[in-house]
Amino acid sequence: MTRVVAISGSRRTESTTRTALRVALDAAADAGAETALIDLGTVDLPLYHPDEDEQGDSERLRRRVREADGVLAGTPVYRGSYSSTFKNFHDFCGSEEYEYTAVGLLATAGGGSYGGTLEHLRSTFRNVHAWTVPHEVGIRNASSVVDDGRITDDDIRQRTERLGRVVVEHAERLRR
């Protein structure tokens, strides 16, 4: 069975990023995948230190990514890029975790701009040999379209659901 894990780079209690990732995960499950969510706001993950092999939950989280066929990477937009929470987790992972892994990108913006964030994510994932899928989702003014655990805008919801399905499709193609 195809395994898809979502990684939420938000620390907010009422995170629009986490909600959008759950929508994508539900679509991945409907497409036949086994799914799980890594909520970086709830794990023990100290600041990455290159001289220390394992820190906090780092090995358990790396293993979950390594065992996944597909990853949904989601982050809020902070200062035109991804969150420091996501960056810290991403520093723990390398090509061992992402090689032959389909990765779908999602960014939620408080305002109107998310393009730079998606480009930064795409670049860093390519650097660790991940296969970023061509479909990605950016959500402008996310708090106005994400409410009570759902996406209220039909077009954005459909694009987010499609992201989950596309990651499953590409993950199945990449499985060895």
MOFENGI-V352004 format. One record per pair of residues at least 12 apart in sequence whose ideal C-beta (glycine too) atoms are under 10 Angstrom apart, sorted by the first residue. I is the first residue (numbers start at 1). J is the second residue. Records with the same first field share a line. If there is no record, write none. Layout:
I=J / J
This chain:
1=32 / 33 / 34 / 69
2=28 / 31 / 32 / 33 / 34 / 35 / 68 / 69 / 70 / 102 / 167 / 168 / 169 / 170 / 171 / 172 / 174 / 175
3=28 / 33 / 34 / 35 / 36 / 64 / 67 / 68 / 69 / 70 / 71 / 168 / 171 / 175
4=24 / 25 / 27 / 28 / 29 / 31 / 33 / 34 / 35 / 36 / 37 / 68 / 69 / 70 / 71 / 72 / 101 / 102 / 104 / 164 / 167 / 168 / 171
5=25 / 28 / 33 / 34 / 35 / 36 / 37 / 38 / 61 / 64 / 65 / 66 / 67 / 68 / 69 / 70 / 71 / 72 / 73 / 101
6=18 / 20 / 21 / 22 / 23 / 24 / 25 / 28 / 35 / 36 / 37 / 38 / 39 / 68 / 70 / 71 / 72 / 73 / 74 / 104 / 106 / 164 / 167
7=21 / 36 / 37 / 38 / 39 / 40 / 61 / 64 / 65 / 68 / 71 / 72 / 73 / 74 / 75 / 85 / 86 / 89 / 90 / 93 / 103 / 106
8=20 / 21 / 22 / 37 / 38 / 39 / 40 / 41 / 42 / 72 / 73 / 74 / 75 / 76 / 83 / 85 / 86 / 89 / 106 / 108
9=21 / 38 / 39 / 40 / 41 / 73 / 74 / 75 / 76 / 78 / 82 / 83 / 84 / 85 / 86 / 87 / 88 / 89 / 90 / 106 / 107 / 108 / 121
10=39 / 40 / 41 / 74 / 75 / 76 / 78 / 83 / 85 / 86 / 108
11=39 / 40 / 41 / 42 / 76 / 83 / 84 / 85 / 86
12=41 / 76 / 83 / 108
13=41
14=143 / 146 / 147 / 148 / 149
15=39 / 41 / 74 / 76 / 108 / 142 / 146
16=74 / 76 / 108 / 109 / 110 / 139 / 141 / 142 / 143 / 144 / 145 / 146 / 147 / 151
17=39 / 40 / 41 / 74 / 75 / 76 / 77 / 83 / 86 / 106 / 107 / 108 / 139 / 142 / 146
18=37 / 39 / 40 / 41 / 42 / 74 / 76 / 108 / 146 / 149
19=74 / 108 / 139 / 142 / 146 / 147 / 148 / 149 / 150 / 151 / 160
20=72 / 74 / 106 / 107 / 108 / 137 / 139 / 142 / 145 / 146 / 150 / 151 / 156 / 157 / 159 / 160 / 163
21=35 / 37 / 38 / 39 / 72 / 73 / 74 / 75 / 104 / 106 / 108 / 137 / 160 / 163 / 164
22=35 / 37 / 72 / 74 / 149 / 150 / 151 / 160 / 164
23=106 / 137 / 146 / 149 / 150 / 151 / 156 / 157 / 158 / 159 / 160 / 161 / 163 / 164
24=72 / 74 / 104 / 106 / 137 / 151 / 157 / 159 / 160 / 161 / 162 / 163 / 164 / 165 / 166 / 167
25=37 / 72 / 160 / 161 / 163 / 164 / 167
26=160 / 161 / 164
27=72 / 157 / 158 / 160 / 161 / 162 / 163 / 164 / 165 / 166 / 167 / 168
28=70 / 72 / 104 / 161 / 163 / 164 / 165 / 166 / 167 / 168 / 169 / 171
29=164 / 168
30=161 / 164 / 165 / 168
31=161 / 164 / 165 / 166 / 167 / 168 / 169 / 171 / 172
32=165 / 168 / 172
33=68 / 69 / 70 / 164 / 165 / 167 / 168 / 171 / 172
34=68 / 69
35=68 / 70 / 72 / 164 / 168
36=64 / 67 / 68
37=72 / 74
38=57 / 60 / 61 / 64 / 65 / 68 / 71 / 72 / 73 / 89
40=57 / 61 / 74 / 75 / 83 / 85 / 86 / 88 / 89 / 90
41=83 / 85
42=57
43=56 / 57 / 58 / 60 / 61 / 85 / 89
44=56 / 57 / 58 / 60 / 61
45=57 / 58 / 61 / 85 / 88 / 89 / 91 / 92
46=58 / 88
47=84 / 88 / 91
48=87 / 88 / 89 / 90 / 91 / 92 / 93
49=91 / 92
50=91
54=92
55=92
56=92
57=89 / 92
58=88 / 89 / 91 / 92 / 93
59=92
61=89 / 92 / 93 / 97
62=89 / 92 / 93 / 94 / 96 / 97
63=97
64=97
65=89 / 90 / 92 / 93 / 96 / 97 / 98 / 101 / 103 / 130
66=93 / 94 / 96 / 97 / 98 / 99 / 101
67=97 / 101
68=97 / 98 / 101 / 102 / 103 / 167 / 171
69=100 / 101 / 102 / 167 / 168 / 170 / 171 / 172 / 173 / 174 / 175 / 176
70=101 / 102 / 103 / 104 / 130 / 131 / 133 / 164 / 166 / 167 / 168 / 169 / 170 / 171 / 172 / 174 / 175
71=93 / 97 / 98 / 101 / 102 / 103 / 104 / 105 / 125 / 130 / 131 / 132 / 167 / 171
72=102 / 103 / 104 / 105 / 106 / 133 / 137 / 160 / 163 / 164 / 167
73=86 / 89 / 90 / 103 / 104 / 105 / 106 / 107 / 118 / 121 / 122 / 124 / 125 / 130 / 132 / 136 / 167
74=86 / 104 / 105 / 106 / 107 / 108 / 121 / 137 / 139 / 160 / 163
75=87 / 90 / 105 / 106 / 107 / 108 / 114 / 117 / 118 / 120 / 121
76=107 / 108 / 109 / 110 / 114 / 117 / 139 / 142
77=107 / 108 / 109 / 110 / 111 / 112 / 113 / 114 / 115 / 116 / 117 / 118 / 120 / 138 / 139 / 140 / 142
78=109 / 110 / 117
79=116 / 117
80=109 / 113 / 114 / 115 / 116 / 117 / 119 / 120
81=107 / 116 / 117 / 119 / 120 / 121
82=105 / 107 / 116 / 117 / 118 / 120 / 121 / 124
83=107 / 117
86=117 / 120 / 121 / 124
87=120 / 124
90=121 / 124 / 125 / 127 / 128
91=124
93=124 / 125 / 128 / 130
94=127 / 128 / 129
95=127 / 128 / 129 / 130
96=128 / 129
97=128 / 129 / 130
98=125 / 126 / 127 / 128 / 129 / 130 / 131 / 132
99=128 / 129 / 130 / 131 / 174
100=129 / 130 / 131 / 171 / 173 / 174 / 175 / 176
101=125 / 128 / 129 / 130 / 131 / 132 / 167 / 170 / 171 / 174 / 175
102=130 / 131 / 132 / 133 / 166 / 167 / 168 / 169 / 170 / 171 / 172 / 173 / 174 / 175
103=121 / 122 / 125 / 126 / 128 / 130 / 131 / 132 / 133 / 136 / 167 / 170 / 171
104=132 / 133 / 134 / 135 / 136 / 137 / 160 / 162 / 163 / 164 / 165 / 166 / 167 / 168 / 170 / 171
105=117 / 118 / 119 / 120 / 121 / 122 / 125 / 132 / 133 / 135 / 136 / 137 / 138 / 163 / 167
106=118 / 121 / 136 / 137 / 138 / 139 / 159 / 160 / 163 / 164
107=119 / 120 / 121 / 136 / 137 / 138 / 139 / 140 / 142
108=137 / 138 / 139 / 140 / 141 / 142 / 143 / 145 / 146
109=138 / 139 / 140 / 141 / 142 / 143
110=140 / 141 / 142 / 143 / 144
111=140 / 141 / 142
112=138 / 140 / 141
113=138 / 140
114=136 / 137 / 138 / 139 / 140 / 142
115=138
117=138
118=132 / 136 / 137 / 138
119=136
121=136
122=136
130=174
131=167 / 170 / 171 / 173 / 174
132=167 / 170
133=163 / 166 / 167 / 168 / 169 / 170 / 171
134=166 / 170
135=159 / 162 / 163 / 164 / 165 / 166 / 167 / 169 / 170
136=159 / 163 / 166
137=151 / 156 / 159 / 160 / 161 / 162 / 163 / 164
138=156 / 159
139=151 / 153 / 156 / 159 / 160
140=156
141=153
142=156
145=157
146=160
